[in-house]
Amino acid sequence: MTGLSTASNGTNGSVNTPTSRKRQSVDGVEYPRRRATIACEVCRSRKSRCDGSRPKCRLCIELNAECIYREPGIKLDAGDKLILEHLSRIENLLQTALPSSPSGSNNGMPMSAGSPAISNATGLSTDDMLMKSTLNLSGIGNPGPVGLGTWSNFSSMPKIHSTPALHLLQWPKISQLVSRPYSPSHLLQLELARTPLQLNTSLTLDLSNTAAYVQAFFERVNVWYACVNPYNWTSYYRTALSQGFRSGPESCIVLLVLALGCASTRGSISRISQDEDPPGMSYFSAAWGLLPSLMTRTTMISAQCMILTSAYLFYIVRPLEAWTLLSSTSMKLQLLLSTNPPAMLPTASRELSERVYWNALLFESDLLAELDLPHSGIVQFEESVGLPCGFEEEDEEPVGGGRDDLWYFLAEIALRRLLNRVSHLIYSKGTSTAISSLAPIVAELDYQLTQWYESLPIPVQFPHSRIMLSNPVQTVLRLRYFACRTIIFRPYILAVLENEKLGMDSTVRENCRKCLEACIRQLEHVTEHHAGHMPYLWQGALSIVSQSLLVMGATMSPSLASVLPAPEQMDIMFQDVIEEVERYAHLAPSLRMSAEIIREAEDRRQVYLRNAGMRV
């Protein structure tokens, strides 16, 4: 790197904070803090020192013994993993209590306590069940018995599924909205043919705004990924500074933090002039120049660099470049997790490995939901990698604004797994689309989604009102919630489009109403999606297209149109959606095609309605 400017307004990229400050709280709610290690039952009985590793301590691993931690008074500040252990035992009890079923019944679907499919009292208090859905990750390290299956059987994306937005263009009526056939492979082909990313790694760096960008990162960006430790940031920055930001993983991480922090200060990238480089590009280019040497290292910190690089690639809407990097990251992680199981790692190393792993899995799942890409195999470690609990507070003060905020990250892990479950149980190849067979599955998945929502901690739990929210985390979670609800009930829309008479059935009609209402909640204030444009612009844009096509098709069905708002209101909403998606068109060829599809679909919809006598 040449022409490097080291002008800075601080030695560690942070702002001054009171020396006595500890981890902050939100809305008066204290975030989980670590307590002293509590010995497991085996170590207690042998009077041995327990290292407190989860799900198994070192001694229990050596003895191949069941590792059980008994703690007085499970409370929120006891840590999320303690709640997870309760959930694992609850799930195992439920699986054991379920009556045996003939082969193939229930599609191997696991049921939840209190769900429409099974009601089993567990005797747990409300406190014990707090955040049960948010952290319900199928008994990590303690899989349930076989039979009907465990959550983990369905928590990865199926290799063949019909979830992608462009699959809707093959549906009755919706297929009439386009003049030529499309398939999900068109998106992939466009991205494959895209001009390669050209980066100038010798740009001059301006470090005069370091403090502002670092603070912006920890306040606005790290909440999505939770993979940079605010408590050891200063040491990372000092190491990078001593190396002139020219070598080493610390330099790469600092540059990527600056790139993402800078990007977060400019709002949605869709509103940045096309003649202007994306915000943070100079820092990203410098980091890109360091990646080749880091990609050959099999270390967790190099994997962390690659996760942050992927995050910026998603920000600039380069999904295939992000996938290419994530594929390498996945191989690296699988080797690291095979040779150094998280349970055997020191606390700090285990915490970082868990966060890097879940980021890689979330990124991959989002891509596999829309593109037919090879699966990396990283999902096989889902049962051996725990959930993050919180970075250890160190002697140094956290960076200004730095807080180890895990609520969104944990909620997103649980919701992504539920979305994957929906794809498996409803949209995977060979799944029955008959209403009679789908009814119990849809009811169960909707119940799980409701439990997920009700278990969200107050700081991130969003209201169901139709008003726009000022909190970006709540906004994104609400949009993700309604996206999940849409695909849960979507088969009922297909059923009515195939057979209009089914729209007269009260149950079918009600489930169609739920699906369409969830769609409209994502479209009526379409600019709400800007809150998630840092992590989710590409994914969110395809979701907008999917929901729009679904509602457009519904307006062409007399029975479905009757449960929608007034036609004039629909026209205004679709016009707003078209204008919004067209603002994304220059960001990626796949989004340009999406904008063209939605524009043509609305034009043809209007013609169809007039010809069918449904519009004056």
N, C-alpha and C positions, 0 to 999 in steps of 0.2 A: 504494500500500500504506500503510495507516495502522496506528498502534499498534505500530510496529516497535520491538522491544526489541533493543538491541545488547549486552546482557550476554554476555560471552564469557570463556572461560578461556584464551584464547590469541589472539595477533594474526593468526595465519595458519591456525588450525584444525588445527594439527599438534601432535604431542608432541615433547618434546626428544629429540634423538638425538645420538650422538657426531658431532662435526664431520668426522671422518675417514671416516665410513661411506660406502661405495660400494654398488653394487648387490649385494643379498644372493643367496645360493645356497640351493637346497633339497636336503636330503640329500647335501650335499657336491658337488652338480653345479653348475658355474658356468653361468650363463645367457649367451647369445651377447653379445659385446661388439663394437662397431664397430672396425675397423682402419683404417689409413690408406687413402685411395682408391688403387686399383690401376688403372693405365691399360689401356684396351682395346688390341687389336692394331693397329687403324687409327691411333689416337693415338700409339702407340709408333713405328710406321713413319714417321709424319709429324713425330715429335718435338713433338707438340702437347700442351698441357695437357688432360688428360681430366677431365671433371667427375664421372665415375664413376656417372652415372645408369643405372638398369636399367629395362627391358631394353636400351635404347639410350642412349648418351651423346648430347649435343647435336650433336657433330660428325658422328656416324654418321647421325643423323636428317637433317641438312642434306645429307649426301652420299648418302643412301639406301643406305648400306653396311651389311653384316652386322657387328654389334657383338659381338665375342667377347672375353671376359675369360679370360686364362690365369693361373691362380694356383698357386703352389707348395703342395702338400699340402693337399688339401681336408679340413678338420677341422670339427668342430661349431661352433667359435667363429669360423669364417670367415663365418658368416651363412647363414640359411636360403635366401636367394636363390641362392647358389652351388650348393647341392644341387639346387635347382629347375632350374637351367640344365642340370645333368647329366641330370636326368630328362627334360627336353625333348628333348635329343639322343638319349637312349635310346628315347624313344617314337617319334621320327622314324625311327630305324633300324629299329624293329620294324614300323612302318607300311610302310616301303620293302621290308622283307624278306618281308612277307606275300604269298603267291601271290595272283594275281588270282582273283576269285570271280565267279560269275554274279550278275547283278543280283538283289538281295534276299536273297542268302545271308547267314547270320549276323545278319540284321536290321541290317546295318550296324554290328555290334558291334565295338569295338576290343578287342584282346587285350593281355594283359600278358606280359612276359617271364617264362618259367617257369610260366605258368599252365597249367591243364589243357588249354586249347585250343591253346597254342603254347609251345614251349620254345626259347628262343634265348639262347645265352650272350652276355653283354655284356662280360665281361672286367673288370668293375668290382670293386673290393675291397669288403669289408663296410662299411668306413668311408664309401666313396663312396655306398653304397646306404642309409645310415642315414636313417631317416625318409622313405624314398621315397614311401610311401603317404600319410603325414601331409601332405606338401607336394606331392603329385602333382596339380598344377592345370593340367595339359594344356599345358605349355610356354607360360606367360604371355608374350605379346608375340611368340611364335614358333610359330604354329600349324603342325601337321604337314600333310603332303600329303593331298589328297583321295583318295577311293577307298573304303576300308572306313570311313573317318571317324576323327575324333580324339575324345579324351575330351570336349572341349567341346561336341560335337554332342549329348551326352546329359546334361550336368551342370546343366541347368535343369529346373524342373518342367514336365511336359507340360500343355497347356491342358485336355485331357480325359483323365482317368485314374480308375482304380477303387481307389486306395490308401485313401481315407478309411474310418474305422472303421464307419460306418453302411452301407457297401456290403455288409458281411458279412451284414446282415439280409436280403439277397436270396438268400443261398446256401441250398442244400438243407439240411434239418434245422434250421439256425440260424434260418431264416425262421419255424419253428414256435415259437420262443421268445418271440415278441411277438404281441400280439393285434390289432395293426393295422400297416399298412405304414409304413415310414419310408424316407426318403432323406436323403443328406447335406445337401440343401437345407433340411431342417427346422432344422438348427443355425443356418444363416445367417438364416433367417426369424426365429428366436427372438432372435438378437442384434440384428437390424434393428429389432425391435419393442421393444427394451429401453428403459427410462427413461433419458433422457440424463444424462450425468455432470454433477452440480451442484457447483460449487466456489466457496467463499468466498475470494476473493483478498485480502480485507482482514483476514485473521487476524493476530493478534499472534504474532510469531516469538520463540521462546526460543532464544537462541544460546549458552546456558550449557554445552551438551554438544557444542559444535562439534567439539572435538578428538577426542572419542570416536567421533562419527559419521563424521568424515573418515577416521580410522584404520580403522574398520570397513569403510568403502567400499573402501579400497585393499587390505585384507586379504581381504575376503569377496565383494565385488561386481565389482570391476574385472577379476578373473580371467575372468569370463564374457564381458565386452564389450571389454576392453583398449582403451578409447577415451579414457581420461583420462590425461594425461601426469603422472606423479608428480614429474617433475623441474622442471616449471614451475608446479606447483600454487600455490606461495606467491605468485607474481606474480598469478595469477588471483584468489586470495583477497584480496590487497591492493587490486586494482582494484575488485572487488565491494564491499569494505568502504568504499572511498572514495566509491562511488556509493550507499551506503546500501542495497545489495541491491535497488534500485528500478529500475534500467535497465541495458541492455547485456548482451551475450552472456556475459560473465564472471560477472555476477550470476546469470544463469539457470543456468549450469553449476554454480556453487557451491551454489545452492539444490537442484538436482537431485542432486548428490552427497550433500548432507545428507539428502535424502529417502530415497535408496536406502541410504545408510549406516545411517540410523535403522531402516529396514525390516529390514535384515539382522540387527539385534540381537534380533529378536523371534521368530525361527524361522518356521515355515510360517504364512502368512496364514490358512490353513484352521483354525488353532487359536486365532485371535484372536476375541474375543467379537463377535457381530454388532452389539451396541450400541455398540461402540467404533469410532472412526475408524481406518482403516488406518494403521499406523505410518508416520510421515514425511509425512502428508497436508498438514500446515500448510506445510511447506517446498515440497511439490509445488504446492500452490495458489498460493503466492507466485510460483513459477516460471511457472506457467500464465498468470498475469497479464502476464508479460513476452513470452510467445510471439507474440502477434499482430504486434508490430513486428519480431520476428526472422524470422517466416515470410515477410516481404516482402523480406528481404535474401538475395541470392544469394552467400553466402559459406560456406566450409567450416566455420567455427566456428558459424554458425547451424544448419547441417546436424547438427553434433555435438550441439547443444542438442536438436534434434528426435529424434535417436537415443536420448539419455538419457531424454527424455520418453516415448518409446515403451517403453523398458525398464520404466519405472514403471507404465505402463498395462498391460503384460503382467503385472507383479507383482500389480496389483489386479484382474486377470482382466477386462480390457476389450479383447478382441482386435480388435473392429471399429474402436474409436477408435484403437487402435495402427495398424491398417491405413490408416485415413484419413490419419493424420499421416505414415506411411511413404510413402504415395503422393505427397504433396507433397515429402517429402524426396527421393524418387527423381527427380522432375522436376528439382529443384534440382541434385542430383548429376550428372544426365546433362548438364545445361547446363554445369556447372563442368568436368566431365571432357572435354567436347567443346572448350571454349575454352581450357582449361589442362590438357593431358595430363599425367599424373603424371610421365612421364619428363622433362618440361620444368621441373618444380618444384624448389625448393630441398629439401634432405633433410628438414628438419623438416615442411614443408608436405606433401611427398609421403607421409611416414609417417602423418600424420593423415588425409589423404584416403584412403589405403588402408584404414585401420581403419574409418573411417566407411562407406566403400563396402561392405566385407565384412559389417559389421553389418546394413546395410540389406538386402543380398542374403540373408543368413541369416534375418532376420526374415520377409521376404517368402516365402521358400521354406517356412518352417514353417507360415505361414498358408495358402499355396496347397496344401499337402499335405492339409488338412482341409476347406477352404472353397472354393467355386467363385467366386473373385474375379477381377477383371480383372488381367492381368499388366501391370506398369508398364513393362517394356522395359529395366530396369536391367541385366539379364543380358547385354545386348549388349556391355558394357564389360568383361566378365570377362577377355578376352584382353589388354586393355591396362592393367589395373590389377594391380600386383604384390602380393606378400605383404608384410606388415609385417616389419621386421627388428629393431626395437627403437628406442625413443625415444633421441635423443642426450642424454647426461648433460650437464647445464648446471652453471653455477657454484653455483647454490643447491642446498642439500641437499634430497633427496626428502622428502616428507611421511612422518611416522612410520609404519612398516609398509609404506611404498610400495615396490613392486618392479614392474618392467615385465615381468610374467609372460605369455609368449605361448604356452606349450605347449598349454594347453587351446584357446585361440582357433584356433590353426593346425590342431589335430586336429579341431576341430568343423567348420572349413571343408571339410576333406577328407572327413569323414564325411557332411556334408550333401550334398556333391556326389555321393558314392556313393549315398546314399538317392535323390537325384533321378535318378541313372542307373538304379536299380532301377525307379523309377516309369515311366521311359521304355521300358525294355526288356521289362518284364513287364506293367505295368498300363495303358499308354497305349492309346487307342482303336485298334482294328484289330490289336492284337498277338495272335498265335496263343496259345491256351491249351493246345494239345496237348502232352502230356508229351514226346513225341519231339523237338519243336522247342524246348521249354524247357530240356531237360536240359543242353546245352552252355552256355546263357546262365546258368543257375543255378550251374553249376560255376564259371564264370568270375567271377561276382559274389561268390560265396563265397570264392574265392581272393583277390580284391581286398580283401575285408573282413579276411581273415586277415593279409594283408600290412599293412593299416592297423594292426591290433593289434600285430603284431610290430615295427613301426617306431615305436611310441610311445616317447618318452623315458622312462627309468626313473622319474623323479618322478611321472609321471601314468599309467604302465602299471599296470593293475589286475590282480589275480590272478583266475583262473577259479574259485577256491574258492567255496563257497556261503555263507561267513560274511559278515556285514554289515561294511562298511568304515567306518573313522572319517574317511577323507579324502573330502570332498564331491566334489572333481574326479574322483577315481577312481570314485566311486559313480555319478556322472552319466554318465561315459564308458562304464562297464560297462552301465548301463541302455540307453544309446543303441546300444551294440554289439549287445545282444540284440534290441532293436527292429528294427535293420537286418537281423539274421539271420532274424528272424521273417518279414519281408515277402519276403525272398529265397526262402524255402522254402514260403511260404504256398500257392502254386498246387497243391502236391501234396496238401494237405488238401482243397482244393476238388475235386480229381480223385477222391479216395476218397469224399467225400460224394456226388458225382454217380454214382459206380460203385463199390460196395463191393468188387467182385472185384479191383479194382486194389490193394487193401490186401494182397493175397497176394503181390504182386511184391516181391522183396527190396529192390530199389533204391528203389522208391516208398515202401515201409515205412520204410526208413532215413531218407529225406529228410523224411518226416512226423515221425519221431521227433526229428530235429534241430529242426524248426519248433516242435513242442510243448515240447521241452525249453527252447528260447529263450523261449517264452511263460511257462512256469512260473518261469523264473529272474527274470522281471520281476514276478511276482505273489506268490511264496512269502514274500517279506519286503516287503510292499507299502509299508510306511512308509519304505523306502529312498528312495522318490521325493521325500521331503521335502528331500533334499539339493539337488534342482534346482528347488524351488518358487519361488525368486527369478526365474529366467529361464524356467522351463518348466512351471509348474503346469497351465495350460490344455492345452498340447500333451501333457504327461505323463498327464493324466487321460483324454484321449481314447485315448491309447495303452493305458492300463490296460483301458479298456472293450473296445477292439479285441481285445487278447490274451485277455480273459476270454470273450468271445463265441466266439472260435476254439476255446478249450479246452472250453467247454461243448458246442459242436457235436461235438467229438471224442469226448466221453464218450457221445454218442448213437450212435456208430458202433462196432460190435463190434470191427472190426479196429484202429481207432484207439485205442479204450479200452484195448486190450491193451498198448499201449506207454506208458500213463499210470501214475502212482502209484496207490495204493489208492484206491477210491472215497471212503472216509471222509476221507482226507487231502485229496482234491479238495473235498469238502463244506466242510471247515474253511477251506481257502484261499479259496473263493468267498465265504464269509460274511465273512471279514476284508476282502476286496476291496469287497464291498457296503457295509460299515460305513465304510470309508475314503472311497469315492466319495461317499457320502451326506454326509460332512463337507464336501465341496466344493460341495454343491448350492446353498447360499445365495450363492455367489460369482458365479454367472452362470447365466442361464436355459438356456444350452446344456448346462451341467454338471448342472443340475437334471433336464433331460430324460435325460441320460446315466445319472444315478443311478436314475431310474425304469425305464429300459430294463433295466439290469443286475439290478435287484431282481425285475422281472417275469420276466426270462429265467431266473433261478435257480428261481423258483417253478414255472414251466412245465417246466423241465428235470426237476425231481423227479417231476412228474406223468408226463411222457413215459417216464422210466426205469421207473417202476412199471408203467405200462400195457404197456410192451414186455417186461416180465419181466426187465429188467436190474437191478432193485433189489428186494430182499426187503421 
